[in-house]
Amino acid sequence: MNGRRGLELRGRVVTRAGVLEDGVITVQGERVAAVRPATEWATTHRELPPAYAGTVVPGLVDIHTHGGFGHRFDTEDVAEARDAAAFHHRRGSTSVLASIVTAAPDTMVAQASMLRGLADDGVIAGVHVEGPFLSTTRCGAHDLGYLSDPDPELIDRLLQAADGQLRVMTLAPERAGFDTAAKQLADSGVVVAVGHSDSSFDRFRSALSPQGCGTLVTHLANGMPPLHHRAPGPVAAGLVAAAQRQAFVEVIGDGVHVDSGFGALVFATAPDRVVLVTDATQAAGMPDGQYRLGICPVTVTDGVARVPGGSLAGGTATLLHCLRWAVRECHVPLYDAVAAVTSTPADAAGLDEVGDLRPGMYADAVVLDDQLGLRRVLRRGRWLA
């Protein structure tokens, strides 16, 4: 209903605190006012409770996405970036970090400056910068010509351009100057993510240790050497850090970037430290065809995006698809899978007003059917079309 009490939503409510089989969420304006069992709600109201809507989960939080529905975040066009965010909002990802990729320094700074305005307006939750301080060996779809060792001056320019909205930056820990750059970012309140790396187990692990500044692994197992029992490398280092609660690990849960067995392994190792992401590009929600990621041409065939050299070039799925993949293919309990697309990514990126349904949080919610199909999306207390 939308009376003086505000909007009220009833269903099987999944929150960080647990699963409420029959609960009522009360919304006032943009915020959650209360979450109660329907029986408790009924004791203070004379009318019948709202109709049962389905399974209600917090609005999904995607901290690694480059665009969608033909639109990009790695652009200086504010309308295009706004449309990319709107696509993901309508598909249930009510909070997204806009990810920009390796490019000319002036281009990256201009993109960060434009995205800052969208973050200030609440359209996006902040900016994620992926590159240019990445491994040339494990660069994936990043342009080799602009990769470099960490440059404090460029970091300062990005920080100033984003003006408090730079939330995450990905660096390879083996790059000369990593430790200084990581401290520079951490001291500015930026989450240091490690990835696109060819480093040893020890070097990667040290970046994620209490003495290091890294707290997040960018798309674990992608953009790094495969796990091997005599060369455990970054994958093992990331898993150990997550198991010891010293890092969060991203997993691209689209069913393409990693096998479901690997997804099951990661959840079994550290279920409360897994961050499902899409790494979505402008091709998300679009048919097969020709697209771009940064300056690199991308071909999508059968829903799989690749650059001409054959490397995967981001994803084409939505975060709700990743949730279903975790539940159906990796056999992860619904509670753990929901956490991996809501509260855990919010924690990993330092987003303290989204990712859960409790009083005071933004009223972001996704209503699902019994098959985890999308019914409705509530963002900032308003239903999206």
ABEGO torsion letter per residue (X at the ends): XABAAEBBBBEBBBBAAEBBABBBBBBBEABBABBBBAAAAAAABABBBBBBAEBBBBBBBBABBAEEGGBBABBABAAAAAAAAAAAAAAGBABBBBBBBBBBAAAAAAAAAAAAAAAAAGABAEBBBBOABBBAAAAEABBAAABBBBBAAAAAAAAAAAGGABABBBBBAABBGAAAAAAAAAAAGBBBBBEGBABBAAAAAAAABAABABABBBGBGBGBBBBBAABAEAAAAAAAAAAAGABBBBBBAAGAABBAAAAAAAAAABAAABBBBAGBBAABGBBBEBBBBEABBBBBBGGBBBBAAGBBBEBABBAAAAAAAAAAAAGBBAAAAAAAABAAAAAAAGBAABGBBBBGBBBBBBBBBAAGBBABBBBGGBBBX
